[in-house]
Amino acid sequence: MKILDIFSWISANELSLEKIENIVINCCEGNSGYDGYRLQSQIPERASENVTSTKNELISEGKKVCYLIRIRDGEVVAVVGYK
């Protein structure tokens, strides 16, 4: 997996882009240890218009997409484009 784009809707103080990348890679490798977040390959039902338009843009560029979800409230905190 090569991460190409990260679009985050939370502050870097809460979760930096580097941390998001590490969480995504570790979740894809089957590792745990990032309590509070989960990775999802399907767009969530409650996805905002920003999430949907970001997904559409990444897919139009030929990238695969996954979503980093905050478990406590089910909110999408980042959309990640990868190959």
SELUMPA-556173 format. One record per atom (N, C-alpha, C): atom name; x, y, z; residue in three letters. Coordinates in steps of 0.05 Angstrom, whole numbers, padded with zeros to 5 digits. Each point is the difference from the previous one (the first is absolute). Layout:
N
+-------+--------+--------+--------+---------+
: atomo :      x :      y :      z : residuo :
+-------+--------+--------+--------+---------+
:    CA :      X :      Y :      Z :     Ala :
...
+-------+--------+--------+--------+---------+
% end
This chain:
83
+-------+--------+--------+--------+---------+
: atomo :      x :      y :      z : residuo :
+-------+--------+--------+--------+---------+
:     N :  00017 : -00023 :  00000 :     Met :
:    CA : -00017 :  00023 :  00000 :     Met :
:     C :  00018 :  00025 :  00000 :     Met :
:     N : -00006 :  00018 : -00018 :     Lys :
:    CA :  00014 :  00025 : -00001 :     Lys :
:     C : -00021 :  00023 :  00003 :     Lys :
:     N :  00002 :  00014 :  00023 :     Ile :
:    CA : -00019 :  00022 :  00005 :     Ile :
:     C :  00009 :  00024 : -00017 :     Ile :
:     N : -00020 :  00010 : -00015 :     Leu :
:    CA :  00006 :  00023 : -00017 :     Leu :
:     C : -00013 :  00026 :  00009 :     Leu :
:     N : -00023 : -00002 :  00013 :     Asp :
:    CA : -00014 :  00024 :  00010 :     Asp :
:     C : -00014 : -00005 :  00026 :     Asp :
:     N :  00000 :  00020 :  00018 :     Ile :
:    CA : -00015 : -00001 :  00025 :     Ile :
:     C : -00015 :  00026 :  00002 :     Ile :
:     N : -00026 : -00003 :  00003 :     Phe :
:    CA : -00017 :  00023 :  00005 :     Phe :
:     C : -00012 : -00003 :  00028 :     Phe :
:     N :  00007 :  00018 :  00018 :     Ser :
:    CA : -00008 : -00003 :  00028 :     Ser :
:     C : -00019 :  00023 :  00008 :     Ser :
:     N : -00019 : -00007 :  00017 :     Trp :
:    CA : -00019 :  00020 :  00010 :     Trp :
:     C :  00003 :  00006 :  00029 :     Trp :
:     N :  00023 : -00007 :  00012 :     Ile :
:    CA :  00006 :  00006 :  00028 :     Ile :
:     C :  00027 :  00014 :  00001 :     Ile :
:     N :  00005 :  00014 :  00021 :     Ser :
:    CA :  00025 :  00015 :  00002 :     Ser :
:     C :  00024 : -00019 :  00003 :     Ser :
:     N :  00023 :  00010 : -00010 :     Ala :
:    CA :  00025 : -00015 :  00002 :     Ala :
:     C :  00008 : -00004 :  00029 :     Ala :
:     N : -00009 :  00017 :  00018 :     Asn :
:    CA :  00006 : -00003 :  00028 :     Asn :
:     C : -00014 : -00025 :  00011 :     Asn :
:     N : -00023 : -00006 : -00010 :     Glu :
:    CA : -00015 : -00024 :  00009 :     Glu :
:     C :  00011 : -00025 : -00014 :     Glu :
:     N :  00005 :  00002 : -00026 :     Leu :
:    CA :  00010 : -00023 : -00015 :     Leu :
:     C :  00015 :  00010 : -00025 :     Leu :
:     N :  00026 : -00002 :  00001 :     Ser :
:    CA :  00017 :  00010 : -00022 :     Ser :
:     C : -00003 : -00018 : -00025 :     Ser :
:     N :  00007 :  00011 : -00023 :     Leu :
:    CA : -00001 : -00015 : -00025 :     Leu :
:     C :  00019 : -00025 :  00002 :     Leu :
:     N :  00022 :  00003 :  00013 :     Glu :
:    CA :  00019 : -00022 :  00004 :     Glu :
:     C : -00013 : -00022 :  00017 :     Glu :
:     N : -00014 :  00008 :  00020 :     Lys :
:    CA : -00014 : -00020 :  00018 :     Lys :
:     C : -00022 : -00014 : -00016 :     Lys :
:     N : -00015 :  00016 : -00016 :     Ile :
:    CA : -00021 : -00012 : -00017 :     Ile :
:     C :  00012 : -00021 : -00018 :     Ile :
:     N :  00022 :  00007 : -00013 :     Glu :
:    CA :  00013 : -00019 : -00018 :     Glu :
:     C :  00009 : -00025 :  00015 :     Glu :
:     N :  00011 :  00003 :  00023 :     Asn :
:    CA :  00009 : -00023 :  00016 :     Asn :
:     C : -00024 : -00018 :  00008 :     Asn :
:     N : -00022 :  00013 :  00008 :     Ile :
:    CA : -00024 : -00016 :  00008 :     Ile :
:     C : -00010 : -00016 : -00024 :     Ile :
:     N : -00002 :  00013 : -00023 :     Val :
:    CA : -00010 : -00013 : -00024 :     Val :
:     C :  00017 : -00024 : -00008 :     Val :
:     N :  00026 :  00004 : -00001 :     Ile :
:    CA :  00019 : -00021 : -00007 :     Ile :
:     C : -00002 : -00023 :  00020 :     Ile :
:     N :  00000 :  00006 :  00026 :     Asn :
:    CA : -00001 : -00021 :  00020 :     Asn :
:     C : -00027 : -00015 : -00001 :     Asn :
:     N : -00022 :  00014 : -00005 :     Cys :
:    CA : -00026 : -00013 : -00002 :     Cys :
:     C :  00000 : -00019 : -00024 :     Cys :
:     N :  00011 :  00009 : -00022 :     Cys :
:    CA :  00001 : -00017 : -00025 :     Cys :
:     C :  00018 : -00025 :  00004 :     Cys :
:     N :  00019 :  00003 :  00017 :     Glu :
:    CA :  00018 : -00023 :  00006 :     Glu :
:     C : -00011 : -00018 :  00022 :     Glu :
:     N : -00024 :  00007 :  00010 :     Gly :
:    CA : -00013 : -00017 :  00020 :     Gly :
:     C :  00009 :  00006 :  00028 :     Gly :
:     N :  00016 :  00021 :  00004 :     Asn :
:    CA :  00009 :  00007 :  00027 :     Asn :
:     C : -00021 :  00017 :  00014 :     Asn :
:     N : -00002 : -00003 :  00026 :     Ser :
:    CA : -00018 :  00017 :  00015 :     Ser :
:     C :  00017 :  00018 :  00018 :     Ser :
:     N : -00013 :  00013 :  00019 :     Gly :
:    CA :  00015 :  00018 :  00018 :     Gly :
:     C : -00007 :  00029 : -00005 :     Gly :
:     N : -00019 :  00005 : -00017 :     Tyr :
:    CA : -00009 :  00027 : -00005 :     Tyr :
:     C : -00029 :  00002 :  00009 :     Tyr :
:     N : -00004 : -00004 :  00026 :     Asp :
:    CA : -00027 :  00002 :  00011 :     Asp :
:     C : -00012 :  00027 : -00006 :     Asp :
:     N : -00025 : -00001 : -00007 :     Gly :
:    CA : -00014 :  00025 : -00006 :     Gly :
:     C : -00004 :  00005 : -00029 :     Gly :
:     N :  00013 : -00015 : -00018 :     Tyr :
:    CA : -00003 :  00003 : -00029 :     Tyr :
:     C : -00002 : -00027 : -00013 :     Tyr :
:     N : -00015 :  00000 : -00022 :     Arg :
:    CA : -00001 : -00024 : -00017 :     Arg :
:     C :  00001 :  00009 : -00029 :     Arg :
:     N :  00008 : -00019 : -00016 :     Leu :
:    CA :  00003 :  00005 : -00029 :     Leu :
:     C : -00023 : -00014 : -00014 :     Leu :
:     N : -00011 :  00014 : -00020 :     Gln :
:    CA : -00023 : -00011 : -00015 :     Gln :
:     C :  00005 :  00005 : -00029 :     Gln :
:     N : -00007 : -00020 : -00017 :     Ser :
:    CA :  00004 :  00002 : -00028 :     Ser :
:     C : -00025 :  00010 : -00015 :     Ser :
:     N : -00023 : -00002 :  00012 :     Gln :
:    CA : -00025 :  00009 : -00012 :     Gln :
:     C : -00007 :  00027 :  00012 :     Gln :
:     N : -00011 :  00018 : -00016 :     Ile :
:    CA : -00008 :  00026 :  00009 :     Ile :
:     C : -00022 : -00003 :  00021 :     Ile :
:     N :  00003 :  00013 :  00023 :     Pro :
:    CA : -00020 : -00002 :  00021 :     Pro :
:     C : -00027 :  00012 : -00009 :     Pro :
:     N : -00022 : -00011 :  00010 :     Glu :
:    CA : -00026 :  00010 : -00007 :     Glu :
:     C : -00004 :  00029 :  00007 :     Glu :
:     N :  00012 :  00009 :  00023 :     Arg :
:    CA : -00003 :  00027 :  00009 :     Arg :
:     C :  00022 :  00019 : -00010 :     Arg :
:     N :  00012 : -00007 : -00022 :     Ala :
:    CA :  00023 :  00017 : -00010 :     Ala :
:     C : -00010 :  00027 : -00009 :     Ala :
:     N :  00015 :  00020 :  00007 :     Ser :
:    CA : -00007 :  00028 : -00008 :     Ser :
:     C :  00005 :  00004 : -00029 :     Ser :
:     N : -00009 :  00022 : -00010 :     Glu :
:    CA :  00004 :  00006 : -00029 :     Glu :
:     C :  00030 :  00004 : -00005 :     Glu :
:     N :  00015 :  00011 :  00019 :     Asn :
:    CA :  00029 :  00003 : -00003 :     Asn :
:     C :  00014 : -00027 : -00004 :     Asn :
:     N : -00009 : -00020 :  00016 :     Val :
:    CA :  00012 : -00027 : -00002 :     Val :
:     C : -00007 : -00012 : -00027 :     Val :
:     N : -00025 :  00003 : -00008 :     Thr :
:    CA : -00009 : -00012 : -00026 :     Thr :
:     C :  00015 :  00013 : -00023 :     Thr :
:     N :  00002 :  00027 :  00000 :     Ser :
:    CA :  00014 :  00013 : -00023 :     Ser :
:     C :  00030 : -00007 :  00000 :     Ser :
:     N :  00012 : -00002 :  00023 :     Thr :
:    CA :  00028 : -00008 :  00002 :     Thr :
:     C :  00004 : -00028 : -00011 :     Thr :
:     N : -00018 : -00018 :  00008 :     Lys :
:    CA :  00001 : -00028 : -00011 :     Lys :
:     C : -00002 :  00000 : -00030 :     Lys :
:     N : -00019 :  00015 : -00011 :     Asn :
:    CA : -00005 :  00001 : -00029 :     Asn :
:     C :  00025 :  00011 : -00014 :     Asn :
:     N :  00012 :  00020 :  00011 :     Glu :
:    CA :  00024 :  00012 : -00012 :     Glu :
:     C :  00023 : -00021 : -00001 :     Glu :
:     N :  00005 : -00013 :  00022 :     Leu :
:    CA :  00021 : -00020 :  00001 :     Leu :
:     C : -00005 : -00023 : -00019 :     Leu :
:     N : -00024 : -00010 : -00001 :     Ile :
:    CA : -00007 : -00022 : -00018 :     Ile :
:     C :  00004 :  00009 : -00029 :     Ile :
:     N : -00008 :  00025 : -00007 :     Ser :
:    CA :  00004 :  00010 : -00027 :     Ser :
:     C :  00029 :  00002 : -00008 :     Ser :
:     N :  00018 :  00001 :  00020 :     Glu :
:    CA :  00029 :  00000 : -00005 :     Glu :
:     C :  00011 : -00028 : -00001 :     Glu :
:     N : -00017 : -00020 :  00002 :     Gly :
:    CA :  00009 : -00028 : -00001 :     Gly :
:     C :  00011 : -00011 :  00026 :     Gly :
:     N : -00007 :  00013 :  00022 :     Lys :
:    CA :  00010 : -00009 :  00026 :     Lys :
:     C : -00021 : -00017 :  00015 :     Lys :
:     N :  00009 : -00017 :  00017 :     Lys :
:    CA : -00018 : -00015 :  00018 :     Lys :
:     C : -00004 :  00019 :  00024 :     Lys :
:     N : -00022 : -00005 :  00014 :     Val :
:    CA : -00007 :  00018 :  00023 :     Val :
:     C : -00007 : -00017 :  00024 :     Val :
:     N :  00008 :  00010 :  00024 :     Cys :
:    CA : -00009 : -00011 :  00025 :     Cys :
:     C : -00006 :  00023 :  00019 :     Cys :
:     N : -00013 : -00006 :  00022 :     Tyr :
:    CA : -00011 :  00020 :  00018 :     Tyr :
:     C :  00010 : -00006 :  00028 :     Tyr :
:     N :  00010 :  00020 :  00014 :     Leu :
:    CA :  00008 : -00004 :  00028 :     Leu :
:     C : -00023 :  00011 :  00016 :     Leu :
:     N : -00012 : -00017 :  00017 :     Ile :
:    CA : -00024 :  00006 :  00016 :     Ile :
:     C :  00007 :  00002 :  00029 :     Ile :
:     N : -00010 :  00021 :  00014 :     Arg :
:    CA :  00003 :  00002 :  00029 :     Arg :
:     C : -00022 : -00017 :  00012 :     Arg :
:     N :  00008 : -00020 :  00016 :     Ile :
:    CA : -00019 : -00019 :  00011 :     Ile :
:     C : -00021 :  00013 :  00018 :     Ile :
:     N :  00008 :  00018 :  00016 :     Arg :
:    CA : -00018 :  00011 :  00021 :     Arg :
:     C : -00025 :  00014 : -00012 :     Arg :
:     N :  00003 :  00011 : -00024 :     Asp :
:    CA : -00024 :  00014 : -00011 :     Asp :
:     C : -00006 : -00008 : -00029 :     Asp :
:     N :  00016 : -00018 : -00011 :     Gly :
:    CA : -00004 : -00010 : -00028 :     Gly :
:     C :  00006 :  00021 : -00021 :     Gly :
:     N :  00013 :  00021 :  00006 :     Glu :
:    CA :  00006 :  00021 : -00019 :     Glu :
:     C :  00025 : -00007 : -00017 :     Glu :
:     N : -00001 :  00007 : -00025 :     Val :
:    CA :  00023 : -00003 : -00018 :     Val :
:     C :  00020 :  00022 :  00007 :     Val :
:     N :  00024 : -00007 :  00008 :     Val :
:    CA :  00020 :  00020 :  00007 :     Val :
:     C :  00020 :  00004 : -00023 :     Val :
:     N :  00002 : -00020 : -00018 :     Ala :
:    CA :  00018 :  00003 : -00023 :     Ala :
:     C : -00009 : -00018 : -00023 :     Ala :
:     N :  00005 :  00009 : -00024 :     Val :
:    CA : -00003 : -00015 : -00024 :     Val :
:     C :  00028 : -00004 : -00012 :     Val :
:     N :  00007 : -00025 : -00006 :     Val :
:    CA :  00027 : -00006 : -00008 :     Val :
:     C : -00001 : -00011 : -00029 :     Val :
:     N :  00016 :  00011 : -00018 :     Gly :
:    CA :  00003 : -00010 : -00027 :     Gly :
:     C :  00026 : -00016 : -00002 :     Gly :
:     N : -00001 : -00024 : -00011 :     Tyr :
:    CA :  00024 : -00017 : -00002 :     Tyr :
:     C : -00001 : -00017 : -00025 :     Tyr :
:     N :  00023 : -00012 : -00006 :     Lys :
:    CA :  00002 : -00020 : -00022 :     Lys :
:     C :  00012 : -00025 :  00012 :     Lys :
+-------+--------+--------+--------+---------+
% end
